[in-house]
Amino acid sequence: MLMLRIPFELAETLAVAVDEGTLDAAARRLHVTPSAVSQRIKTLEEHLGRLLLVRSKPVRATKDGAAVIRLARQLALLEHDALAELGAGADDETVLTSVPLAVNADSLATWFLPPLARLAVRHPVVFDLHRDDQDFTAGLLESGTVMGAVTSRAAPVAGCRSSVLGAMRYEAVATPGYVERWLGGDRARALGHAPLVDFDRRDDLQNEWLTRQGIDPARPPRHYVPASSDFATAVRLGLGWAMLPRFQSQDALQRGELVLLGGPASDVVLHWQQWNLRSPLLDAIAEEIVAEGRRVLAPIG
């Protein structure tokens, strides 16, 4: 009985189609026609007897397609490592390997980019960053969309390994003017009516802080500002109070532009998870990111 094999070129075409979002864009990247891209994916589907791609706008992988895409990315990474070991293309600085990673917005806005910049000096890579809440980035690993992720999930995703980074500590802050306008008198009563700032509708840090203060989190009105730097700017402009990481609030606190509202800080423990694949490039990325996280984040325990 012949063992079923997955042709690398066809798997790579599927991965590029999902990355680019359309077959036309995938064709431009692969330097073939859109019909060639479509035929490659159809051939792979017929070969495996499974639907791999939902031809929506943008196109998206099925669960079976995600497994093939994960294989394609792993093979591309191993190919890069082998060529690097052989010295092939060592003098060609235009040949860069794309490494997709997932990271939460606050890490991206504060500590995550410096280690990537150091890596880009030493290795021929470009980074394809996917931003999502730390509670959801692990799902991008499971789907094969990324090779590594900053996540709040400690237990390793299947086929991955996990390393603790540290805790991102959040504190409730506001401007002095906001405190004077909204939080005078009975602080607990005032917090039930004072506007706050949420990142998006999945952001529960402000709700958790209110709950610990004995305040119904459904009561206060709120602004939604779904970008980390703009979120911090909204607080500094007095739109509302919010939980900010000390990275983003320290200078303003020292200048008196922000004040602490009190109450317990919230520690979000972050982990680095990546494919459990022995790869010099992926290991170098992990080493740099884990070292930076442990240097700048609050220690656990």
C-alpha positions as CSV (number, residue, x, y, z in Angstrom):
1,M,0.0,0.0,0.0
2,L,1.4,3.3,-1.1
3,M,1.8,6.0,1.6
4,L,0.0,9.2,0.8
5,R,2.4,12.2,0.3
6,I,1.8,15.9,0.3
7,P,3.7,17.7,-2.5
8,F,5.5,20.7,-1.0
9,E,4.8,23.0,-3.9
10,L,1.1,22.5,-3.6
11,A,1.1,22.9,0.2
12,E,3.1,26.1,-0.2
13,T,0.6,27.4,-2.7
14,L,-2.2,26.8,-0.2
15,A,-0.3,28.6,2.5
16,V,0.4,31.6,0.3
17,A,-3.2,31.8,-0.8
18,V,-4.4,32.0,2.9
19,D,-1.6,34.5,3.7
20,E,-2.5,36.8,0.8
21,G,-6.3,36.5,1.1
22,T,-7.1,36.0,-2.6
23,L,-5.9,33.7,-5.4
24,D,-5.0,36.7,-7.5
25,A,-2.7,38.1,-4.8
26,A,-1.2,34.6,-4.3
27,A,-0.6,34.4,-8.0
28,R,1.4,37.7,-8.0
29,R,3.5,36.5,-5.1
30,L,4.2,33.1,-6.7
31,H,4.7,34.6,-10.2
32,V,2.1,32.3,-11.8
33,T,-1.4,32.9,-13.1
34,P,-4.5,32.8,-10.8
35,S,-5.8,29.8,-12.7
36,A,-2.5,28.0,-11.9
37,V,-3.0,28.8,-8.2
38,S,-6.6,27.5,-8.3
39,Q,-5.5,24.3,-10.2
40,R,-2.7,23.6,-7.7
41,I,-5.1,23.8,-4.7
42,K,-7.7,21.8,-6.5
43,T,-5.1,19.1,-7.3
44,L,-4.1,19.0,-3.7
45,E,-7.7,18.7,-2.5
46,E,-8.3,15.9,-4.9
47,H,-5.1,14.2,-3.9
48,L,-6.0,14.3,-0.2
49,G,-9.7,13.8,-0.7
50,R,-10.5,16.8,1.5
51,L,-11.7,20.3,1.2
52,L,-8.7,22.5,2.2
53,L,-9.8,26.1,1.2
54,V,-13.0,28.0,1.7
55,R,-13.1,30.3,-1.4
56,S,-14.6,33.3,0.5
57,K,-13.3,36.9,0.6
58,P,-10.7,36.6,2.0
59,V,-10.1,32.9,1.4
60,R,-9.6,30.9,4.6
61,A,-8.3,27.4,5.4
62,T,-10.6,24.6,6.6
63,K,-9.4,22.6,9.7
64,D,-7.8,20.1,7.3
65,G,-6.2,23.0,5.3
66,A,-4.7,24.4,8.5
67,A,-2.9,21.1,9.1
68,V,-1.4,21.3,5.5
69,I,-0.4,25.0,6.0
70,R,1.3,24.2,9.3
71,L,3.3,21.5,7.4
72,A,4.2,23.9,4.6
73,R,5.5,26.5,7.1
74,Q,7.5,23.9,9.0
75,L,9.1,22.6,5.7
76,A,9.9,26.1,4.6
77,L,11.6,26.7,8.0
78,L,13.6,23.5,7.8
79,E,14.6,24.4,4.2
80,H,15.9,27.7,5.4
81,D,17.9,26.1,8.1
82,A,19.4,23.5,5.7
83,L,20.4,26.2,3.1
84,A,21.9,28.3,5.9
85,E,24.0,25.4,7.1
86,L,25.1,24.7,3.5
87,G,26.0,28.4,3.0
88,A,23.7,28.6,0.0
89,G,22.7,32.1,-0.7
90,A,24.8,33.4,2.1
91,D,25.9,36.4,0.0
92,D,22.4,37.2,-1.2
93,E,20.9,39.7,1.2
94,T,17.7,39.9,-0.8
95,V,16.7,36.3,0.2
96,L,14.8,36.7,3.4
97,T,12.7,34.2,5.3
98,S,9.3,35.3,6.5
99,V,8.5,34.3,10.1
100,P,4.9,34.8,11.2
101,L,4.5,35.5,15.0
102,A,1.5,36.4,17.1
103,V,1.6,39.0,19.9
104,N,-0.8,40.9,22.1
105,A,-1.2,44.6,21.5
106,D,0.4,45.9,24.7
107,S,3.5,43.7,24.3
108,L,3.8,44.9,20.7
109,A,3.5,48.6,21.8
110,T,6.1,48.2,24.6
111,W,8.8,45.5,24.7
112,F,8.3,43.1,21.8
113,L,9.9,45.0,18.8
114,P,13.5,45.6,20.2
115,P,14.4,41.8,20.2
116,L,13.0,41.5,16.7
117,A,15.2,44.4,15.6
118,R,18.2,42.7,17.0
119,L,17.3,39.4,15.3
120,A,16.8,41.1,11.9
121,V,20.4,42.4,12.2
122,R,21.8,38.9,12.7
123,H,19.5,36.8,10.6
124,P,18.0,37.1,7.1
125,V,14.4,37.3,8.2
126,V,11.3,39.5,8.0
127,F,8.5,39.2,10.6
128,D,4.8,38.9,9.8
129,L,3.2,40.0,13.0
130,H,-0.4,39.0,13.9
131,R,-1.9,41.1,16.7
132,D,-4.6,39.6,19.0
133,D,-5.5,39.5,22.6
134,Q,-3.1,37.3,24.7
135,D,-6.0,35.0,25.5
136,F,-6.5,34.2,21.8
137,T,-3.0,34.2,20.2
138,A,-2.5,30.5,21.0
139,G,-5.3,29.7,18.6
140,L,-3.1,31.1,15.8
141,L,-0.5,28.5,16.7
142,E,-3.1,25.8,16.6
143,S,-4.2,26.8,13.2
144,G,-0.7,26.9,11.8
145,T,-1.0,30.6,11.0
146,V,2.1,31.5,13.1
147,M,5.3,29.8,14.3
148,G,5.4,31.4,17.7
149,A,3.2,33.5,20.0
150,V,3.1,35.6,23.1
151,T,0.1,34.1,25.0
152,S,-1.5,33.9,28.4
153,R,-1.8,30.2,27.9
154,A,0.7,28.2,30.0
155,A,-0.1,24.7,28.8
156,P,1.6,24.0,25.5
157,V,-0.5,23.9,22.4
158,A,-0.3,20.5,20.7
159,G,3.0,20.2,18.9
160,C,4.5,23.3,20.7
161,R,6.6,24.1,23.7
162,S,6.1,26.8,26.3
163,S,8.4,29.1,28.3
164,V,7.2,31.6,30.9
165,L,8.1,35.3,30.1
166,G,6.9,37.2,33.2
167,A,3.9,39.3,34.2
168,M,2.7,42.5,32.6
169,R,1.5,44.5,35.5
170,Y,-1.5,46.8,35.0
171,E,-2.6,49.6,37.3
172,A,-5.7,51.8,37.3
173,V,-4.8,55.4,36.3
174,A,-6.4,58.6,35.2
175,T,-5.5,62.3,34.8
176,P,-5.8,64.6,37.8
177,G,-8.4,66.6,35.9
178,Y,-10.5,63.5,35.3
179,V,-10.3,62.6,38.9
180,E,-11.4,66.0,40.0
181,R,-14.3,66.1,37.5
182,W,-15.6,62.5,37.9
183,L,-14.3,60.9,41.1
184,G,-14.7,63.5,43.8
185,G,-16.6,62.7,47.0
186,D,-17.7,59.1,47.3
187,R,-15.2,57.3,45.1
188,A,-17.0,54.0,44.9
189,R,-20.3,55.6,44.0
190,A,-18.7,57.9,41.4
191,L,-16.9,54.9,39.7
192,G,-20.3,53.5,38.8
193,H,-21.0,56.6,36.6
194,A,-17.5,57.7,35.5
195,P,-16.5,56.9,31.9
196,L,-13.7,54.4,31.4
197,V,-11.7,53.3,28.4
198,D,-11.7,49.7,27.0
199,F,-9.5,48.3,24.3
200,D,-12.3,46.4,22.8
201,R,-15.3,44.3,23.9
202,R,-13.1,41.4,24.9
203,D,-11.0,43.6,27.2
204,D,-11.9,42.6,30.8
205,L,-9.2,44.3,32.8
206,Q,-11.3,47.3,33.7
207,N,-14.3,45.0,34.6
208,E,-12.1,42.9,36.9
209,W,-10.8,45.9,38.7
210,L,-14.3,47.3,39.2
211,T,-15.5,44.0,40.5
212,R,-12.7,43.9,43.1
213,Q,-13.9,47.4,44.2
214,G,-17.4,46.0,44.7
215,I,-18.8,47.9,41.7
216,D,-21.1,46.4,39.0
217,P,-18.9,46.6,35.9
218,A,-22.0,46.9,33.7
219,R,-22.8,50.3,35.0
220,P,-20.1,52.7,33.8
221,P,-20.2,54.2,30.3
222,R,-17.1,53.4,28.2
223,H,-15.0,54.4,25.2
224,Y,-13.6,51.8,23.0
225,V,-10.1,52.5,21.6
226,P,-8.7,49.4,19.8
227,A,-5.0,50.4,19.5
228,S,-2.6,50.1,22.3
229,S,-0.8,53.5,21.9
230,D,-4.0,55.3,21.1
231,F,-5.6,53.6,24.1
232,A,-2.9,55.0,26.4
233,T,-3.2,58.4,24.7
234,A,-7.0,58.4,25.4
235,V,-6.3,58.0,29.1
236,R,-3.7,60.7,29.1
237,L,-6.1,63.1,27.4
238,G,-8.7,62.5,30.1
239,L,-11.3,60.5,28.2
240,G,-11.6,58.0,31.0
241,W,-9.6,55.9,33.4
242,A,-8.2,52.5,32.5
243,M,-5.7,49.8,33.5
244,L,-2.4,50.7,31.9
245,P,0.9,48.7,32.0
246,R,3.6,50.6,33.9
247,F,5.6,50.7,30.6
248,Q,3.0,53.1,29.3
249,S,2.2,55.1,32.4
250,Q,5.5,55.5,34.3
251,D,6.7,58.7,32.6
252,A,3.3,60.4,32.9
253,L,3.0,59.3,36.6
254,Q,6.4,60.8,37.3
255,R,5.4,64.1,35.6
256,G,2.1,64.2,37.5
257,E,0.1,63.9,34.2
258,L,-1.5,60.7,35.5
259,V,-2.3,59.5,39.0
260,L,-3.0,56.0,40.4
261,L,-6.5,55.3,41.4
262,G,-5.5,52.7,44.0
263,G,-6.8,49.2,44.3
264,P,-4.8,46.0,43.5
265,A,-2.7,45.8,40.3
266,S,-3.6,43.1,37.8
267,D,-0.8,40.8,36.7
268,V,-1.2,39.1,33.3
269,V,1.3,36.3,33.1
270,L,2.7,35.9,29.6
271,H,4.3,32.9,28.0
272,W,6.2,32.3,24.8
273,Q,5.0,29.3,22.8
274,Q,6.5,28.0,19.5
275,W,6.5,24.9,17.4
276,N,8.3,22.0,19.0
277,L,10.6,21.9,16.0
278,R,14.4,21.9,16.3
279,S,15.3,24.8,14.1
280,P,18.3,27.1,14.6
281,L,16.4,30.1,13.4
282,L,13.3,29.4,15.5
283,D,15.5,28.7,18.5
284,A,17.3,32.0,18.0
285,I,14.0,33.9,17.9
286,A,12.9,32.2,21.1
287,E,16.1,32.9,22.9
288,E,16.0,36.6,22.1
289,I,12.3,37.0,22.9
290,V,12.3,35.0,26.2
291,A,15.4,36.9,27.4
292,E,13.8,40.2,26.7
293,G,10.5,39.3,28.3
294,R,12.3,38.0,31.4
295,R,14.3,41.2,31.6
296,V,11.5,43.7,31.3
297,L,8.4,42.0,32.7
298,A,7.6,41.5,36.4
299,P,8.9,38.2,37.8
300,I,6.4,35.5,38.6
301,G,6.0,34.8,42.3
